[in-house]
Amino acid sequence: QVQLLESGGGLVQPGGFLRLSCAASGSMFSINSMGWYRKAPGKQRDLVAIIIGGGRTSYADSVKGRFTISRDNAKNTVHLQMNGRKFEDTAVYYCNAAVVITTSLYEYWGQGTQVTVSS
């Protein structure tokens, strides 16, 4: 079993910055990928950014150039630096991890952290 603990959500003004973190804990696992998704009211949950294996990253078009995902392998932690916040970035952000336990791949989700962009 793997647990994901998210931190860093809150209220931010338009154009401001915010940093989300997600730490994976448990035993006997290796991380295949970690990423962030978000769900705005009335919308589906969509991928924001993901970091895979040796460090390859992918971003949603709406956040390219504004958000940066990074990973601390020693701490099994992923960070999402969000700059230039827009009103449409308001959503619940969920951490996601795909991990290998023995020879099987499992997917885990965090409980979500609210990010609100408001003036």
Residue frames relative to the residue before (quaternion, step in Angstrom):
aa qw qx qy qz dx dy dz
Q 1.0000 0.0000 0.0000 0.0000 0.00 0.00 0.00
V 0.1404 -0.7784 0.6101 0.0472 3.52 -1.04 0.88
Q 0.1718 -0.7730 0.6028 0.0980 3.56 -1.00 0.83
L 0.1919 -0.7608 0.6119 0.0998 3.53 -1.11 0.78
L 0.0923 -0.7980 0.5953 0.0150 3.56 -0.73 1.10
E 0.1766 -0.8051 0.5639 0.0520 3.54 -0.57 1.24
S 0.0353 0.7789 -0.6260 0.0130 3.54 -1.23 0.55
G 0.6745 0.5555 -0.3563 0.3310 3.53 -1.32 0.30
G 0.5005 0.6552 -0.4459 0.3485 3.61 1.15 -0.03
G 0.2529 0.7751 -0.5596 0.1488 3.54 -1.29 0.14
L 0.6511 -0.4940 0.4144 0.4005 3.51 -1.34 -0.44
V 0.0387 0.7911 -0.6080 0.0554 3.56 -0.90 0.91
Q 0.4689 -0.6691 0.5016 0.2843 3.56 -1.12 0.67
P 0.6336 -0.5127 0.3972 0.4218 3.60 -1.15 0.41
G 0.7836 0.2798 -0.2351 0.5024 3.55 -0.92 0.92
G 0.5760 0.6101 -0.3694 0.3994 3.56 1.26 -0.25
F 0.3912 -0.7052 0.5363 0.2489 3.51 -1.32 -0.01
L 0.0428 -0.7675 0.6396 -0.0076 3.49 -1.28 0.58
R 0.1769 -0.7858 0.5850 0.0947 3.57 -1.08 0.66
L 0.1678 -0.7689 0.6124 0.0752 3.54 -0.84 1.05
S 0.0929 -0.7789 0.6177 0.0551 3.53 -1.13 0.68
C 0.0592 -0.7778 0.6253 0.0221 3.53 -1.19 0.62
A 0.1105 -0.8041 0.5835 0.0259 3.55 -0.69 1.13
A 0.2398 -0.7637 0.5866 0.1231 3.55 -0.89 0.99
S 0.0130 0.7964 -0.6038 0.0315 3.55 -0.93 0.91
G 0.3390 0.6982 -0.5759 0.2568 3.52 -1.23 0.54
S 0.4571 -0.6760 0.4920 0.3034 3.53 -1.15 -0.44
M 0.8695 0.1510 -0.0995 0.4596 3.48 -1.31 0.54
F 0.5609 0.5717 -0.4337 0.4127 3.56 0.70 1.04
S 0.1609 -0.7375 0.6396 0.1456 3.50 -1.32 0.31
I 0.4306 -0.7307 0.4817 0.2206 3.53 -1.01 0.87
N 0.2725 -0.7514 0.5842 0.1414 3.52 -0.90 1.01
S 0.7747 -0.1449 0.1146 0.6048 3.56 0.97 -0.85
M 0.0822 -0.7522 0.6488 0.0801 3.53 -1.31 0.44
G 0.0903 0.8194 -0.5589 0.0897 3.52 -1.01 0.75
W 0.3814 -0.6908 0.5657 0.2396 3.49 -1.39 -0.03
Y 0.0986 -0.7444 0.6589 0.0440 3.50 -1.14 0.85
R 0.1192 -0.7918 0.5894 0.1066 3.54 -1.23 0.26
K 0.1539 -0.7684 0.6168 0.0739 3.51 -1.22 0.65
A 0.1840 -0.7690 0.6078 0.0738 3.53 -0.63 1.20
P 0.6587 -0.5127 0.3621 0.4149 3.61 -1.16 0.47
G 0.8378 0.1758 -0.1480 0.4953 3.57 -0.85 0.98
K 0.6895 0.4387 -0.2790 0.5042 3.57 1.26 0.06
Q 0.5536 -0.5903 0.4592 0.3664 3.55 -1.25 0.25
R 0.5645 -0.5756 0.4608 0.3710 3.53 -1.30 0.25
D 0.0786 -0.8221 0.5635 -0.0209 3.55 -0.70 1.15
L 0.5640 -0.5856 0.4671 0.3477 3.53 -1.23 0.51
V 0.2266 -0.7482 0.6093 0.1326 3.54 -1.05 0.86
A 0.7642 -0.2119 0.1922 0.5781 3.57 0.74 -1.07
I 0.0598 -0.7915 0.6081 0.0131 3.54 -1.15 0.65
I 0.1355 -0.7565 0.6338 0.0877 3.54 -1.17 0.65
I 0.1531 -0.8330 0.5317 -0.0058 3.51 -0.69 1.20
G 0.8865 0.0134 0.0031 0.4626 3.52 -1.14 0.76
G 0.8693 -0.0529 0.0637 0.4872 3.52 -0.64 -1.16
G 0.7509 -0.4063 0.2111 0.4760 3.57 1.24 0.11
R 0.4069 0.6994 -0.4904 0.3238 3.56 1.21 0.20
T 0.1520 -0.8124 0.5613 0.0429 3.57 -0.86 1.00
S 0.0668 -0.7642 0.6398 0.0471 3.50 -1.29 0.47
Y 0.1282 -0.8087 0.5733 0.0291 3.56 -1.01 0.88
A 0.5219 -0.5612 0.5259 0.3690 3.50 -1.30 0.40
D 0.6016 -0.5874 0.3957 0.3693 3.58 -1.05 0.72
S 0.6546 0.5585 -0.3126 0.4022 3.57 1.02 -0.80
V 0.7604 0.3520 -0.2048 0.5059 3.61 1.16 -0.38
K 0.4160 0.7170 -0.4728 0.2988 3.61 1.22 -0.08
G 0.7947 0.2624 -0.2257 0.4986 3.52 -0.91 0.97
R 0.7287 0.3819 -0.2363 0.5171 3.59 1.24 -0.25
F 0.7673 0.2854 -0.1472 0.5551 3.57 1.01 -0.81
T 0.0893 -0.7771 0.6209 0.0523 3.55 -1.19 0.64
I 0.1756 -0.7723 0.6028 0.0961 3.55 -0.84 0.99
S 0.0241 0.7878 -0.6142 0.0397 3.54 -1.04 0.83
R 0.2189 -0.7901 0.5645 0.0951 3.53 -1.19 0.46
D 0.2261 -0.7275 0.6353 0.1264 3.51 -1.13 0.84
N 0.2852 -0.8107 0.4850 0.1620 3.57 -0.10 1.27
A 0.6330 0.5533 -0.3377 0.4233 3.57 1.01 -0.76
K 0.7639 0.3374 -0.1751 0.5214 3.58 1.11 -0.70
N 0.3684 -0.7416 0.4796 0.2904 3.60 1.28 0.05
T 0.4773 0.6658 -0.4157 0.3950 3.52 1.01 0.89
V 0.1355 -0.7613 0.6281 0.0864 3.54 -1.11 0.73
H 0.1812 -0.7789 0.5957 0.0756 3.54 -1.07 0.84
L 0.1220 -0.7532 0.6389 0.0980 3.54 -1.20 0.56
Q 0.1513 -0.7778 0.6078 0.0523 3.53 -0.47 1.26
M 0.0785 -0.8152 0.5737 -0.0055 3.54 -0.58 1.17
N 0.0322 -0.7960 0.6038 -0.0292 3.55 -0.55 1.21
G 0.8165 0.2733 -0.1693 0.4795 3.55 -1.28 0.24
R 0.0838 0.8538 -0.5107 0.0568 3.54 0.95 0.89
K 0.1806 -0.7631 0.6151 0.0819 3.51 -1.16 0.80
F 0.6654 -0.5008 0.3614 0.4194 3.57 -1.21 0.43
E 0.6825 0.5071 -0.2924 0.4376 3.57 0.99 -0.82
D 0.5457 0.5908 -0.4079 0.4321 3.59 1.25 0.05
T 0.4670 0.6757 -0.4468 0.3546 3.58 1.26 -0.14
A 0.3295 0.7186 -0.5404 0.2880 3.56 -0.67 1.13
V 0.4706 -0.5701 0.5543 0.3825 3.49 -1.38 -0.07
Y 0.2106 -0.7930 0.5649 0.0875 3.55 -0.74 1.09
Y 0.1418 -0.8056 0.5745 0.0276 3.54 -0.84 1.07
C 0.3336 -0.7083 0.5878 0.2038 3.52 -1.01 0.87
N 0.0861 -0.7868 0.6108 0.0229 3.54 -1.06 0.81
A 0.0086 -0.7939 0.6080 0.0018 3.55 -1.03 0.77
A 0.1712 -0.7327 0.6496 0.1091 3.52 -1.07 0.83
V 0.0079 0.8313 -0.5517 0.0677 3.54 -0.48 1.19
V 0.3357 -0.7097 0.5827 0.2102 3.51 -1.28 0.51
I 0.0328 -0.7637 0.6446 -0.0161 3.53 -0.85 1.08
T 0.7710 -0.0590 -0.0923 0.6273 3.52 -0.43 1.35
T 0.7714 -0.3273 0.2184 0.5001 3.65 -0.38 -1.06
S 0.6197 0.5552 -0.3387 0.4393 3.58 1.26 0.13
L 0.3744 -0.7151 0.5540 0.2038 3.53 -1.19 0.71
Y 0.0476 -0.7896 0.6117 -0.0100 3.55 -0.90 1.00
E 0.2510 -0.7513 0.5924 0.1473 3.53 -1.22 0.59
Y 0.0685 -0.7971 0.5999 0.0050 3.54 -0.97 0.93
W 0.1978 -0.7681 0.6008 0.0995 3.52 -1.26 0.63
G 0.4187 -0.6524 0.5651 0.2822 3.50 -1.23 0.57
Q 0.6387 -0.5595 0.3742 0.3728 3.56 -1.27 0.19
G 0.5524 -0.6262 0.3859 0.3921 3.56 1.25 -0.27
T 0.0791 -0.7739 0.6272 0.0387 3.52 -1.15 0.70
Q 0.4148 -0.7343 0.4890 0.2228 3.57 -0.84 1.02
V 0.0448 -0.7552 0.6536 0.0197 3.52 -1.02 0.90
T 0.0407 -0.8079 0.5872 -0.0271 3.55 -0.71 1.11
V 0.1619 -0.7643 0.6191 0.0799 3.55 -0.86 1.01
S 0.2106 0.7801 -0.5504 0.2100 3.54 -0.48 1.20
S 0.3435 -0.7228 0.5583 0.2188 3.53 -1.13 0.67
